[in-house]
Amino acid sequence: MSDMLGVFTDPDLRFLRLAFYLAALASVAFGVMGSYVVTRRISYLAGAVAHCVFGGIGAGLYLRHKTGIEWFDPIYGAAIAAVIAAVVIGLVSMYAQQREDTVIGALWAVGMAAGLLFVDLTPGYYDLTSYLFGDILLISSRDVWLVAFLDIVIVAFSTVFYNRLVAVCFDEDFARLRGVHAGAFYIILLCLTALTVVVLVRMVGIILVIALLTLPAAIAGQFAKKIWHMMVAGTGLCLLFNWAGLGVSYSLNLSSAPTIIMIAGVVYLSVIAAAWMMNRWKTASVYYEGNNE
């Protein structure tokens, strides 16, 4: 406990304080967007977007070091690639029908392949581990402000268009009948999810991104009656997992991203197992009472 308190007072641990701040701010984006992703059941689309992000990262590295555009950070390339992928995948999911899974699978693979080819064409050697598996301890103050801005955009959009987004998530046909531009809201929802994925890449990397986006919201969904309840609970759970993972990884000298995901995964599996046992117990009780009557 004293070690953890020292994180916020020791001037030499500024990088760890930034990690805690970023984890707290990112939890808002993950809790809100994760609730939409889980409710709309588009985790696989978010996964495809996440892998297309790698193509943008590779393109960003190439432009920065091959063409001399020093200001072009790879994360800018990731954001552009994520939004383009979200729009393409959204249109495919709405209009491709039977071939949806094939097209999305192709985009998934092409995004990763394009990233690797851009890295091959970029002069020098680059360690891609932080992009694939994340490293929240390498973030800067700029990243914290970027996540704070993303939170404002997501919360504002979700507040203003809450009812329409809920309608699109639960019943797209009903939303259209009510005059909602369901397709446009669906694409915007995917774009915001894509930008949230870009933020997640800084924390847990492309490989583990879907876990932190969906697990807290999925756990919250076991108890929440409304989507906004799910958002609040998902944000709190994400914050708990992030801070617990950072604390454990710092204390035991472990990688932060896998530690965060392992904690979230264990809690999720425990909740699912407990819910299954409760349902079995209730079913058995009803059957027993019915036979006794």
N, C-alpha and C positions, 0 to 999 in steps of 0.2 A: 504493500500500500504506500509506504514512504517513497519507494522508487517511482510509482505512478504520480504521486503528488509532486515529485521533483521535476517531472516532465514540464510542468507549467511554471516552474520557477527557475530552473537551471538555464542560464543563457546559452550554454553549449548545446542544448537540445531543441533549438528552434525548429529544426527540420521535423522533429517528432511532434511538436505543437502544431505545425502546419498540417501534418497528417491527420491529427485529431480534428482540427477545424474543418478540413476538407471532407473528412468522413461524416461529420455532423451535417454539413451543408448538402453533401451528395445524397444523404439519406432522404431528404425531402423530395428530390427529383426521382429517386428510385422508388420511394413509397407511392408517389402519385402515379407515375408512368407505369410502374410495375402492376398496379391495380388494374389499369386499363388493359395492359398486355394479358394478364391472367384472365380477366373477365371476358375479353374479346377472343381469347384462345389463339393468340398470334405469336406465341413464343418462338415457333419455328421461323416466322418472318423476321423477328428480332435477331435470331441467330444468323440468318442469311445476311442481314444488314451488318452485323458485327464482323463477319468474315470479309465482306466487301470493304469494310473500313481499312483492312490491311493493305488493300490496293492503293487507297488514298495516302496511307502512311509511306508506302514505297515511292509513290509519285512525288510526295512532299520532299523526301530525302533526295531524290534525283534532281528536282528543280533547284533545291537549295545548294547542292554541291556540284552539280554538273553545269548548270546555267548561271551560277553566281547570284541567285536571288536569295541573299542571306536572311532576309526578314521572313521568308516563307517557312514557318515552322511545320514539321510533319503533321502536327495536330490540325492545322488548317486544311491540309489535304485530306485528312481523315474526316473532317466535318463535311467538306464538299462531297466526298465519295459517299458518305453516309446518307446525305440528303438525296443525292441522285439515285442511290440504290433503293431508298425508301419509296421514292416516287415510282420507279420502274417496277419494283416488287408489288407495290400497291395496285398499280394498273394491271399487272399480270394476274394478281389474285382476284381482281374483279372481273376480268374479261377472258382469261385463258381457259377457265373451266377445267376440262379433263387434264390438260397439260400443265396445270399450275405447279404441281410438285416437281415435274421435270425441269421446267424453266427456272424455278427458284433454286433447285439443286445445282443447275448449271451456273447461275449467277454466284452462288455460294463458292463453288470451286474456282471460277474465273477470277473472283475478287482476290482470293489467296494467291493464285498463280501470278496475277498481274503484280501484286506486291513483291513477290519474290524476284520476278524478272526485273522490276525497277531497281531493287536492291543490288542485283547482279550488275546492272548497267551503271550504278553509282560508284565513282572512284572511292577507294579506301575500304576499310572493314567496319561493319556496324553490328553491334550486338543487339539482336532483336528480342532478347529474352524479356525485357521490360514491357515490350508491346504485346508479346504473346501471353505472358503470365502476370504482368503488372508489377509496379513497385511504387506504392504510395509514399514511400520515404524520399522519393526523388522529386516530388512536386514543389512548386514555387508559389510565391504570393500571388502571382498572376493567375495561376490555376485556381486558387481559392476565390478570387474575385470573379473569374469566369464561371465557376459553379454557382456562385451567389446570383449572378445575372441570369443564368439558366433557370434557377429556382424561381426568380421573380416572373420570368416569362411563363413558365409552366403553371405556377399557382394562379397567375392572373388569367391565363387562357382557360384553365380548368374551372375557375370561379365564374367567369362570364358565360361560358358555354357548357356548364356542367350538365344541364338537362339534355341538351342535344348530344353530347358525348355519351351519356348513359344510354340514350335511346339507340345510338349507333352501335354501342357495345352489345346490347341485349337483343335488339330486334331491328335490323337495318331496314327491312321492308316497311315496318310500322313507322319508322322515322321518316321514310320517303312520303308515306301517306299523310303525315303531319306537316309536310312542306319543308322538311329538313334536307339540306343538300348532303346526303349521307356519304356519297363518294368523296366529296371535297373534305369533309370532316375526317373521314377515314384516312385520307392521304396526309392531312395535317397531323393526325394522331401518330402515324408512322414516322413522319419527319421529326416530331418531338421525341419519339422513342429513339430514333437514330442519333439525335444530338445527345440524348442521355447515355446512349451506348458509348459515344465518343468520350464522355466524361468518365464512364466506368473503365474504359481502357487504361486510363491513368492509374486506377486503383487495383484492379484484378486482372487486367489483360483480356485479350480477345478470347482465349480458350475458356475462361471462367466467367465471362461477362453475363451470360444468361442466368447463371445460378443466383447471383446477387440481385439481378433485376426481378426475378420471379419468386424466389423462395420466401422472402419476407411477406410479400403480398399473398402468396399461396397459403401461408400459415395464418395470416390475418383473415383470409377468406373463409377459414373453417369456423370462425366465430362471428364475423361481421354480418349485419343484416342489410346494410346499405354500402354503396361504393365509397362514400366519403368516410364512413367508419373504417372501411378497409384501408383507405389511404392513410388515415391517422395512425391506425395500428401498424400498418406496414412500415411507415416512416419510423415509428418508435422501435420496432423490431430491427430494422436495418441499422439504426443508430446503435442499438445494443450489440448487434453482431459485429459491426465495424469497430467499436471501441473495445469490446471484449477481445476481438481478434488482434487488434493492435497491442493491447496490454499483454496478452499471452505471448505473442510473437516477440515483443520487446523483452519480456522477462526470461523467456527460454531461448532467445536468439534463434528464432525461426523466421521463415519467410512470411510476410504479413498477409499477402493475398490468399495463399492456400489455407492459412490458419482461419481467416475470416470465413471462407467458404465451408471449411470443415465444421465450424461451429454452427453455421446456418443450416448445413445439411443434416447434422445430427439432430438439431431441434426439429427440423421439418419431418424427418423420419419418425421421431418420437411422437410428434403430434398426430401424424397419420396412423401410426400403430395404436395409439391410445384411442383415437376416434373409431378405428376398426373394432377394437375390443369392446368399446362402449356400445356400438351398434349390435355386435353379436350378443352382448349381455341383455340389451333391451329386447332383441328378437327372441332370445331364449326365455326371458321373463314373460313376454306376451304369450308365447306358445304354452308355457307351463300353466299360466293363469287360465288360458282357454281350455286346456284339458281338465283342469280341476273343476271348472264350472259344469 
